[in-house]
Amino acid sequence: MDFWTRVDNLIEFKNLTRKEVAARANFSYSSFTNGRKRESVPAADVALRIAKVLGVSVEYLLESELPKIKDDEDVLELIKIYRKISPRDKSVLLTLAKKLHEN
């Protein structure tokens, strides 16, 4: 997984947009999208600002290979579903998850 794929995954996980991250990192959105298209890693200071906005280390964003956690995709899928369901269904889901966790 490359730098920008990790950034995009974190953006989705944190329910942000690329524009928001670029703005918070004081990095132009056009540079953000150009870097993504070219698959080039930004300068160290920019990578650090992006990492801070996303709440991770620069090392995490730069590592060429990180151990794959089997549940990563399942967790992201659960988050996507959770964000789409009604408040009532969220309450039901949380109650069920807590009961499952107790067992």
N, CA, C and O atoms as a Tinker XYZ file with bonds, in Angstrom:
   412  protein
     1  N      0.852000   -1.169000    0.000000    73     2
     2  CA     0.000000    0.000000    0.000000    64     1     3
     3  C      0.902000    1.237000    0.000000    63     2     4     5
     4  O      1.873000    1.300000    0.754000    81     3
     5  N      0.585000    2.201000   -0.829000    73     3     6
     6  CA     1.426000    3.389000   -0.929000    64     5     7
     7  C      0.900000    4.534000   -0.049000    63     6     8     9
     8  O     -0.162000    4.438000    0.566000    81     7
     9  N      1.671000    5.598000   -0.018000    73     7    10
    10  CA     1.368000    6.773000    0.796000    64     9    11
    11  C     -0.064000    7.254000    0.569000    63    10    12    13
    12  O     -0.829000    7.401000    1.521000    81    11
    13  N     -0.424000    7.497000   -0.683000    73    11    14
    14  CA    -1.727000    8.087000   -0.972000    64    13    15
    15  C     -2.879000    7.126000   -0.720000    63    14    16    17
    16  O     -3.976000    7.562000   -0.370000    81    15
    17  N     -2.654000    5.836000   -0.888000    73    15    18
    18  CA    -3.706000    4.861000   -0.572000    64    17    19
    19  C     -3.978000    4.872000    0.920000    63    18    20    21
    20  O     -5.131000    4.825000    1.348000    81    19
    21  N     -2.914000    4.935000    1.715000    73    19    22
    22  CA    -3.094000    5.026000    3.171000    64    21    23
    23  C     -3.827000    6.313000    3.536000    63    22    24    25
    24  O     -4.731000    6.308000    4.372000    81    23
    25  N     -3.428000    7.416000    2.902000    73    23    26
    26  CA    -4.098000    8.695000    3.171000    64    25    27
    27  C     -5.583000    8.585000    2.826000    63    26    28    29
    28  O     -6.433000    8.989000    3.620000    81    27
    29  N     -5.898000    8.049000    1.664000    73    27    30
    30  CA    -7.307000    7.907000    1.264000    64    29    31
    31  C     -8.079000    7.003000    2.211000    63    30    32    33
    32  O     -9.229000    7.297000    2.538000    81    31
    33  N     -7.479000    5.924000    2.654000    73    31    34
    34  CA    -8.145000    5.027000    3.601000    64    33    35
    35  C     -8.442000    5.752000    4.910000    63    34    36    37
    36  O     -9.525000    5.601000    5.476000    81    35
    37  N     -7.489000    6.530000    5.386000    73    35    38
    38  CA    -7.695000    7.274000    6.630000    64    37    39
    39  C     -8.735000    8.378000    6.453000    63    38    40    41
    40  O     -9.533000    8.637000    7.353000    81    39
    41  N     -8.721000    9.019000    5.297000    73    39    42
    42  CA    -9.726000   10.049000    5.013000    64    41    43
    43  C    -11.122000    9.437000    5.075000    63    42    44    45
    44  O    -12.035000   10.009000    5.671000    81    43
    45  N    -11.274000    8.286000    4.461000    73    43    46
    46  CA   -12.579000    7.618000    4.485000    64    45    47
    47  C    -12.940000    7.180000    5.902000    63    46    48    49
    48  O    -14.072000    7.369000    6.348000    81    47
    49  N    -11.977000    6.598000    6.602000    73    47    50
    50  CA   -12.208000    6.123000    7.964000    64    49    51
    51  C    -12.640000    7.260000    8.886000    63    50    52    53
    52  O    -13.511000    7.081000    9.737000    81    51
    53  N    -12.034000    8.415000    8.714000    73    51    54
    54  CA   -12.330000    9.560000    9.580000    64    53    55
    55  C    -13.473000   10.423000    9.035000    63    54    56    57
    56  O    -13.799000   11.467000    9.601000    81    55
    57  N    -14.073000    9.974000    7.932000    73    55    58
    58  CA   -15.210000   10.669000    7.333000    64    57    59
    59  C    -14.865000   12.117000    6.967000    63    58    60    61
    60  O    -15.626000   13.047000    7.234000    81    59
    61  N    -13.701000   12.270000    6.353000    73    59    62
    62  CA   -13.242000   13.576000    5.889000    64    61    63
    63  C    -13.256000   13.596000    4.369000    63    62    64    65
    64  O    -13.613000   12.605000    3.733000    81    63
    65  N    -12.869000   14.718000    3.791000    73    63    66
    66  CA   -12.676000   14.804000    2.356000    64    65    67
    67  C    -11.216000   15.164000    2.090000    63    66    68    69
    68  O    -10.510000   15.636000    2.981000    81    67
    69  N    -10.781000   14.939000    0.875000    73    67    70
    70  CA    -9.410000   15.326000    0.508000    64    69    71
    71  C     -9.225000   16.828000    0.660000    63    70    72    73
    72  O     -8.172000   17.289000    1.101000    81    71
    73  N    -10.249000   17.590000    0.294000    73    71    74
    74  CA   -10.160000   19.051000    0.410000    64    73    75
    75  C     -9.975000   19.475000    1.858000    63    74    76    77
    76  O     -9.181000   20.370000    2.147000    81    75
    77  N    -10.707000   18.835000    2.776000    73    75    78
    78  CA   -10.578000   19.170000    4.190000    64    77    79
    79  C     -9.167000   18.870000    4.698000    63    78    80    81
    80  O     -8.565000   19.677000    5.407000    81    79
    81  N     -8.659000   17.717000    4.332000    73    79    82
    82  CA    -7.319000   17.335000    4.788000    64    81    83
    83  C     -6.279000   18.285000    4.205000    63    82    84    85
    84  O     -5.376000   18.732000    4.913000    81    83
    85  N     -6.402000   18.591000    2.928000    73    83    86
    86  CA    -5.456000   19.515000    2.296000    64    85    87
    87  C     -5.489000   20.873000    3.007000    63    86    88    89
    88  O     -4.441000   21.446000    3.303000    81    87
    89  N     -6.670000   21.375000    3.272000    73    87    90
    90  CA    -6.797000   22.679000    3.933000    64    89    91
    91  C     -6.202000   22.643000    5.340000    63    90    92    93
    92  O     -5.454000   23.542000    5.723000    81    91
    93  N     -6.530000   21.613000    6.101000    73    91    94
    94  CA    -6.023000   21.511000    7.474000    64    93    95
    95  C     -4.507000   21.326000    7.514000    63    94    96    97
    96  O     -3.845000   21.732000    8.468000    81    95
    97  N     -3.972000   20.708000    6.465000    73    95    98
    98  CA    -2.524000   20.477000    6.394000    64    97    99
    99  C     -1.810000   21.653000    5.720000    63    98   100   101
   100  O     -0.596000   21.614000    5.522000    81    99
   101  N     -2.565000   22.695000    5.371000    73    99   102
   102  CA    -1.985000   23.864000    4.707000    64   101   103
   103  C     -1.234000   23.453000    3.444000    63   102   104   105
   104  O     -0.085000   23.828000    3.215000    81   103
   105  N     -1.939000   22.668000    2.640000    73   103   106
   106  CA    -1.387000   22.078000    1.425000    64   105   107
   107  C     -2.440000   22.269000    0.349000    63   106   108   109
   108  O     -3.601000   21.924000    0.569000    81   107
   109  N     -2.079000   22.802000   -0.793000    73   107   110
   110  CA    -3.096000   23.095000   -1.803000    64   109   111
   111  C     -3.760000   21.807000   -2.298000    63   110   112   113
   112  O     -3.123000   20.764000   -2.450000    81   111
   113  N     -5.059000   21.928000   -2.539000    73   111   114
   114  CA    -5.815000   20.769000   -3.013000    64   113   115
   115  C     -5.294000   20.292000   -4.363000    63   114   116   117
   116  O     -5.257000   19.088000   -4.617000    81   115
   117  N     -4.895000   21.210000   -5.228000    73   115   118
   118  CA    -4.372000   20.798000   -6.537000    64   117   119
   119  C     -3.064000   20.020000   -6.386000    63   118   120   121
   120  O     -2.837000   19.055000   -7.115000    81   119
   121  N     -2.202000   20.426000   -5.450000    73   119   122
   122  CA    -0.974000   19.667000   -5.194000    64   121   123
   123  C     -1.317000   18.295000   -4.622000    63   122   124   125
   124  O     -0.671000   17.293000   -4.928000    81   123
   125  N     -2.341000   18.277000   -3.792000    73   123   126
   126  CA    -2.802000   17.023000   -3.195000    64   125   127
   127  C     -3.235000   16.051000   -4.298000    63   126   128   129
   128  O     -2.803000   14.899000   -4.323000    81   127
   129  N     -4.086000   16.525000   -5.202000    73   127   130
   130  CA    -4.580000   15.639000   -6.266000    64   129   131
   131  C     -3.487000   15.293000   -7.270000    63   130   132   133
   132  O     -3.450000   14.175000   -7.783000    81   131
   133  N     -2.595000   16.243000   -7.554000    73   131   134
   134  CA    -1.486000   15.945000   -8.469000    64   133   135
   135  C     -0.548000   14.893000   -7.881000    63   134   136   137
   136  O     -0.101000   13.988000   -8.586000    81   135
   137  N     -0.258000   15.014000   -6.605000    73   135   138
   138  CA     0.592000   14.012000   -5.946000    64   137   139
   139  C     -0.053000   12.646000   -5.986000    63   138   140   141
   140  O      0.615000   11.633000   -6.191000    81   139
   141  N     -1.350000   12.629000   -5.790000    73   139   142
   142  CA    -2.113000   11.367000   -5.831000    64   141   143
   143  C     -2.032000   10.750000   -7.223000    63   142   144   145
   144  O     -1.783000    9.553000   -7.363000    81   143
   145  N     -2.241000   11.569000   -8.247000    73   143   146
   146  CA    -2.205000   11.061000   -9.626000    64   145   147
   147  C     -0.819000   10.544000  -10.002000    63   146   148   149
   148  O     -0.689000    9.504000  -10.649000    81   147
   149  N      0.206000   11.274000   -9.592000    73   147   150
   150  CA     1.587000   10.874000   -9.925000    64   149   151
   151  C      2.122000    9.797000   -8.996000    63   150   152   153
   152  O      3.176000    9.210000   -9.244000    81   151
   153  N      1.378000    9.544000   -7.918000    73   151   154
   154  CA     1.800000    8.591000   -6.888000    64   153   155
   155  C      3.155000    8.957000   -6.306000    63   154   156   157
   156  O      3.976000    8.093000   -5.999000    81   155
   157  N      3.370000   10.275000   -6.160000    73   155   158
   158  CA     4.624000   10.750000   -5.587000    64   157   159
   159  C      4.407000   11.135000   -4.133000    63   158   160   161
   160  O      3.347000   11.639000   -3.760000    81   159
   161  N      5.408000   10.896000   -3.333000    73   159   162
   162  CA     5.340000   11.238000   -1.918000    64   161   163
   163  C      5.653000   12.724000   -1.778000    63   162   164   165
   164  O      6.604000   13.215000   -2.387000    81   163
   165  N      4.865000   13.444000   -0.984000    73   163   166
   166  CA     5.131000   14.869000   -0.816000    64   165   167
   167  C      6.414000   15.107000   -0.013000    63   166   168   169
   168  O      6.995000   14.184000    0.558000    81   167
   169  N      6.832000   16.363000    0.012000    73   167   170
   170  CA     7.997000   16.749000    0.812000    64   169   171
   171  C      7.760000   16.368000    2.271000    63   170   172   173
   172  O      6.617000   16.247000    2.711000    81   171
   173  N      8.831000   16.183000    3.004000    73   171   174
   174  CA     8.753000   15.717000    4.397000    64   173   175
   175  C      7.855000   16.598000    5.258000    63   174   176   177
   176  O      7.067000   16.085000    6.052000    81   175
   177  N      7.963000   17.921000    5.110000    73   175   178
   178  CA     7.147000   18.807000    5.941000    64   177   179
   179  C      5.661000   18.665000    5.624000    63   178   180   181
   180  O      4.822000   18.746000    6.521000    81   179
   181  N      5.338000   18.455000    4.358000    73   179   182
   182  CA     3.940000   18.273000    3.961000    64   181   183
   183  C      3.431000   16.923000    4.451000    63   182   184   185
   184  O      2.318000   16.832000    4.969000    81   183
   185  N      4.232000   15.882000    4.293000    73   183   186
   186  CA     3.845000   14.551000    4.775000    64   185   187
   187  C      3.592000   14.595000    6.278000    63   186   188   189
   188  O      2.663000   13.955000    6.770000    81   187
   189  N      4.409000   15.343000    7.005000    73   187   190
   190  CA     4.234000   15.466000    8.458000    64   189   191
   191  C      2.927000   16.169000    8.786000    63   190   192   193
   192  O      2.206000   15.748000    9.690000    81   191
   193  N      2.619000   17.234000    8.061000    73   191   194
   194  CA     1.358000   17.943000    8.314000    64   193   195
   195  C      0.151000   17.069000    7.998000    63   194   196   197
   196  O     -0.827000   17.070000    8.746000    81   195
   197  N      0.209000   16.326000    6.904000    73   195   198
   198  CA    -0.890000   15.422000    6.547000    64   197   199
   199  C     -1.049000   14.355000    7.630000    63   198   200   201
   200  O     -2.167000   14.054000    8.048000    81   199
   201  N      0.058000   13.788000    8.078000    73   199   202
   202  CA     0.020000   12.764000    9.123000    64   201   203
   203  C     -0.614000   13.315000   10.395000    63   202   204   205
   204  O     -1.427000   12.641000   11.028000    81   203
   205  N     -0.247000   14.531000   10.769000    73   203   206
   206  CA    -0.817000   15.134000   11.982000    64   205   207
   207  C     -2.326000   15.323000   11.854000    63   206   208   209
   208  O     -3.076000   15.043000   12.788000    81   207
   209  N     -2.760000   15.797000   10.695000    73   207   210
   210  CA    -4.197000   15.985000   10.468000    64   209   211
   211  C     -4.934000   14.651000   10.594000    63   210   212   213
   212  O     -6.044000   14.599000   11.124000    81   211
   213  N     -4.316000   13.575000   10.107000    73   211   214
   214  CA    -4.964000   12.260000   10.116000    64   213   215
   215  C     -4.720000   11.489000   11.409000    63   214   216   217
   216  O     -5.291000   10.417000   11.610000    81   215
   217  N     -3.873000   12.031000   12.286000    73   215   218
   218  CA    -3.650000   11.399000   13.585000    64   217   219
   219  C     -2.795000   10.146000   13.527000    63   218   220   221
   220  O     -2.973000    9.233000   14.332000    81   219
   221  N     -1.873000   10.099000   12.583000    73   219   222
   222  CA    -0.969000    8.950000   12.469000    64   221   223
   223  C      0.464000    9.461000   12.330000    63   222   224   225
   224  O      0.693000   10.663000   12.193000    81   223
   225  N      1.408000    8.552000   12.366000    73   223   226
   226  CA     2.805000    8.932000   12.182000    64   225   227
   227  C      3.135000    8.999000   10.688000    63   226   228   229
   228  O      2.476000    8.373000    9.858000    81   227
   229  N      4.156000    9.763000   10.377000    73   227   230
   230  CA     4.641000    9.810000    9.000000    64   229   231
   231  C      5.128000    8.419000    8.597000    63   230   232   233
   232  O      4.953000    7.994000    7.455000    81   231
   233  N      5.736000    7.723000    9.543000    73   231   234
   234  CA     6.224000    6.372000    9.263000    64   233   235
   235  C      5.101000    5.474000    8.785000    63   234   236   237
   236  O      5.288000    4.671000    7.870000    81   235
   237  N      3.934000    5.607000    9.402000    73   235   238
   238  CA     2.795000    4.794000    8.973000    64   237   239
   239  C      2.449000    5.085000    7.519000    63   238   240   241
   240  O      2.200000    4.165000    6.740000    81   239
   241  N      2.434000    6.361000    7.154000    73   239   242
   242  CA     2.079000    6.734000    5.789000    64   241   243
   243  C      3.144000    6.328000    4.772000    63   242   244   245
   244  O      2.828000    6.072000    3.610000    81   243
   245  N      4.400000    6.267000    5.204000    73   243   246
   246  CA     5.504000    5.995000    4.287000    64   245   247
   247  C      5.895000    4.527000    4.177000    63   246   248   249
   248  O      6.482000    4.128000    3.171000    81   247
   249  N      5.589000    3.719000    5.176000    73   247   250
   250  CA     5.982000    2.307000    5.156000    64   249   251
   251  C      5.519000    1.650000    3.877000    63   250   252   253
   252  O      4.356000    1.783000    3.495000    81   251
   253  N      6.408000    0.947000    3.216000    73   251   254
   254  CA     6.017000    0.282000    1.970000    64   253   255
   255  C      5.131000   -0.926000    2.238000    63   254   256   257
   256  O      4.201000   -1.199000    1.479000    81   255
   257  N      5.407000   -1.623000    3.277000    73   255   258
   258  CA     4.587000   -2.784000    3.629000    64   257   259
   259  C      4.356000   -2.814000    5.129000    63   258   260   261
   260  O      5.303000   -2.819000    5.915000    81   259
   261  N      3.126000   -2.835000    5.508000    73   259   262
   262  CA     2.761000   -3.004000    6.906000    64   261   263
   263  C      2.055000   -4.331000    7.032000    63   262   264   265
   264  O      1.414000   -4.794000    6.089000    81   263
   265  N      2.168000   -4.938000    8.182000    73   263   266
   266  CA     1.439000   -6.194000    8.346000    64   265   267
   267  C     -0.051000   -5.971000    8.126000    63   266   268   269
   268  O     -0.630000   -5.022000    8.655000    81   267
   269  N     -0.647000   -6.826000    7.364000    73   267   270
   270  CA    -2.077000   -6.722000    7.072000    64   269   271
   271  C     -2.860000   -7.264000    8.253000    63   270   272   273
   272  O     -2.645000   -8.392000    8.697000    81   271
   273  N     -3.751000   -6.462000    8.743000    73   271   274
   274  CA    -4.630000   -6.911000    9.812000    64   273   275
   275  C     -5.882000   -7.433000    9.128000    63   274   276   277
   276  O     -6.570000   -6.706000    8.411000    81   275
   277  N     -6.158000   -8.689000    9.360000    73   275   278
   278  CA    -7.244000   -9.371000    8.666000    64   277   279
   279  C     -8.574000   -8.625000    8.749000    63   278   280   281
   280  O     -9.359000   -8.627000    7.800000    81   279
   281  N     -8.812000   -8.004000    9.867000    73   279   282
   282  CA   -10.107000   -7.383000   10.091000    64   281   283
   283  C    -10.235000   -5.973000    9.515000    63   282   284   285
   284  O    -11.321000   -5.395000    9.552000    81   283
   285  N     -9.152000   -5.410000    8.988000    73   283   286
   286  CA    -9.195000   -4.027000    8.499000    64   285   287
   287  C    -10.364000   -3.773000    7.550000    63   286   288   289
   288  O    -11.123000   -2.822000    7.738000    81   287
   289  N    -10.507000   -4.606000    6.548000    73   287   290
   290  CA   -11.563000   -4.390000    5.559000    64   289   291
   291  C    -12.937000   -4.574000    6.176000    63   290   292   293
   292  O    -13.868000   -3.844000    5.838000    81   291
   293  N    -13.079000   -5.539000    7.074000    73   291   294
   294  CA   -14.362000   -5.749000    7.743000    64   293   295
   295  C    -14.727000   -4.549000    8.613000    63   294   296   297
   296  O    -15.884000   -4.130000    8.644000    81   295
   297  N    -13.749000   -4.001000    9.311000    73   295   298
   298  CA   -14.003000   -2.845000   10.165000    64   297   299
   299  C    -14.435000   -1.651000    9.317000    63   298   300   301
   300  O    -15.386000   -0.952000    9.667000    81   299
   301  N    -13.747000   -1.417000    8.215000    73   299   302
   302  CA   -14.134000   -0.314000    7.339000    64   301   303
   303  C    -15.540000   -0.520000    6.778000    63   302   304   305
   304  O    -16.315000    0.431000    6.675000    81   303
   305  N    -15.864000   -1.748000    6.420000    73   303   306
   306  CA   -17.203000   -2.043000    5.902000    64   305   307
   307  C    -18.264000   -1.795000    6.977000    63   306   308   309
   308  O    -19.323000   -1.241000    6.682000    81   307
   309  N    -17.991000   -2.199000    8.217000    73   307   310
   310  CA   -18.932000   -1.944000    9.307000    64   309   311
   311  C    -19.137000   -0.450000    9.534000    63   310   312   313
   312  O    -20.257000    0.000000    9.775000    81   311
   313  N    -18.059000    0.306000    9.456000    73   311   314
   314  CA   -18.164000    1.752000    9.635000    64   313   315
   315  C    -19.015000    2.363000    8.525000    63   314   316   317
   316  O    -19.860000    3.217000    8.791000    81   315
   317  N    -18.798000    1.934000    7.293000    73   315   318
   318  CA   -19.588000    2.454000    6.169000    64   317   319
   319  C    -21.075000    2.164000    6.375000    63   318   320   321
   320  O    -21.920000    3.034000    6.165000    81   319
   321  N    -21.383000    0.941000    6.785000    73   319   322
   322  CA   -22.776000    0.560000    7.018000    64   321   323
   323  C    -23.357000    1.372000    8.166000    63   322   324   325
   324  O    -24.469000    1.890000    8.061000    81   323
   325  N    -22.613000    1.487000    9.257000    73   323   326
   326  CA   -23.079000    2.211000   10.438000    64   325   327
   327  C    -23.443000    3.654000   10.090000    63   326   328   329
   328  O    -24.446000    4.179000   10.574000    81   327
   329  N    -22.642000    4.278000    9.265000    73   327   330
   330  CA   -22.896000    5.677000    8.897000    64   329   331
   331  C    -24.163000    5.839000    8.067000    63   330   332   333
   332  O    -24.722000    6.934000    8.007000    81   331
   333  N    -24.621000    4.774000    7.428000    73   331   334
   334  CA   -25.780000    4.860000    6.533000    64   333   335
   335  C    -27.102000    4.502000    7.204000    63   334   336   337
   336  O    -28.164000    4.811000    6.662000    81   335
   337  N    -27.063000    3.864000    8.362000    73   335   338
   338  CA   -28.311000    3.393000    8.969000    64   337   339
   339  C    -28.922000    4.467000    9.871000    63   338   340   341
   340  O    -28.270000    5.443000   10.242000    81   339
   341  N    -30.174000    4.257000   10.202000    73   339   342
   342  CA   -30.925000    5.223000   11.009000    64   341   343
   343  C    -30.402000    5.244000   12.452000    63   342   344   345
   344  O    -29.760000    4.291000   12.893000    81   343
   345  N    -30.674000    6.325000   13.180000    73   343   346
   346  CA   -30.271000    6.385000   14.591000    64   345   347
   347  C    -30.841000    5.229000   15.410000    63   346   348   349
   348  O    -30.167000    4.701000   16.294000    81   347
   349  N    -32.071000    4.838000   15.118000    73   347   350
   350  CA   -32.669000    3.713000   15.842000    64   349   351
   351  C    -31.889000    2.430000   15.580000    63   350   352   353
   352  O    -31.582000    1.680000   16.507000    81   351
   353  N    -31.571000    2.182000   14.306000    73   351   354
   354  CA   -30.813000    0.980000   13.955000    64   353   355
   355  C    -29.397000    1.016000   14.544000    63   354   356   357
   356  O    -28.844000   -0.024000   14.901000    81   355
   357  N    -28.819000    2.213000   14.643000    73   355   358
   358  CA   -27.497000    2.335000   15.277000    64   357   359
   359  C    -27.572000    1.893000   16.731000    63   358   360   361
   360  O    -26.692000    1.194000   17.231000    81   359
   361  N    -28.641000    2.315000   17.399000    73   359   362
   362  CA   -28.832000    1.948000   18.802000    64   361   363
   363  C    -28.977000    0.432000   18.953000    63   362   364   365
   364  O    -28.384000   -0.169000   19.848000    81   363
   365  N    -29.766000   -0.174000   18.075000    73   363   366
   366  CA   -29.966000   -1.623000   18.093000    64   365   367
   367  C    -28.639000   -2.337000   17.835000    63   366   368   369
   368  O    -28.303000   -3.304000   18.520000    81   367
   369  N    -27.897000   -1.859000   16.855000    73   367   370
   370  CA   -26.621000   -2.474000   16.507000    64   369   371
   371  C    -25.624000   -2.381000   17.665000    63   370   372   373
   372  O    -24.932000   -3.352000   17.970000    81   371
   373  N    -25.553000   -1.223000   18.301000    73   371   374
   374  CA   -24.642000   -1.061000   19.435000    64   373   375
   375  C    -25.030000   -1.962000   20.611000    63   374   376   377
   376  O    -24.168000   -2.544000   21.269000    81   375
   377  N    -26.325000   -2.066000   20.863000    73   375   378
   378  CA   -26.791000   -2.945000   21.937000    64   377   379
   379  C    -26.401000   -4.389000   21.638000    63   378   380   381
   380  O    -25.909000   -5.097000   22.516000    81   379
   381  N    -26.618000   -4.819000   20.414000    73   379   382
   382  CA   -26.251000   -6.172000   20.012000    64   381   383
   383  C    -24.749000   -6.398000   20.130000    63   382   384   385
   384  O    -24.314000   -7.434000   20.635000    81   383
   385  N    -23.966000   -5.450000   19.672000    73   383   386
   386  CA   -22.498000   -5.584000   19.729000    64   385   387
   387  C    -22.027000   -5.680000   21.176000    63   386   388   389
   388  O    -21.140000   -6.475000   21.488000    81   387
   389  N    -22.611000   -4.881000   22.058000    73   387   390
   390  CA   -22.236000   -4.943000   23.466000    64   389   391
   391  C    -22.591000   -6.291000   24.084000    63   390   392   393
   392  O    -21.819000   -6.836000   24.873000    81   391
   393  N    -23.755000   -6.830000   23.729000    73   391   394
   394  CA   -24.155000   -8.139000   24.259000    64   393   395
   395  C    -23.221000   -9.227000   23.732000    63   394   396   397
   396  O    -22.835000  -10.127000   24.478000    81   395
   397  N    -22.859000   -9.150000   22.457000    73   395   398
   398  CA   -21.934000  -10.133000   21.884000    64   397   399
   399  C    -20.572000  -10.047000   22.550000    63   398   400   401
   400  O    -19.911000  -11.062000   22.764000    81   399
   401  N    -20.159000   -8.837000   22.874000    73   399   402
   402  CA   -18.863000   -8.631000   23.500000    64   401   403
   403  C    -18.823000   -9.190000   24.920000    63   402   404   405
   404  O    -17.779000   -9.644000   25.387000    81   403
   405  N    -19.969000   -9.153000   25.604000    73   403   406
   406  CA   -20.055000   -9.676000   26.969000    64   405   407
   407  C    -19.851000  -11.186000   26.982000    63   406   408   409
   408  O    -19.330000  -11.732000   27.954000    81   407
   409  N    -20.254000  -11.859000   25.919000    73   407   410
   410  CA   -20.176000  -13.319000   25.891000    64   409   411
   411  C    -18.838000  -13.724000   25.480000    63   410   412
   412  O    -18.554000  -14.918000   25.390000    81   411
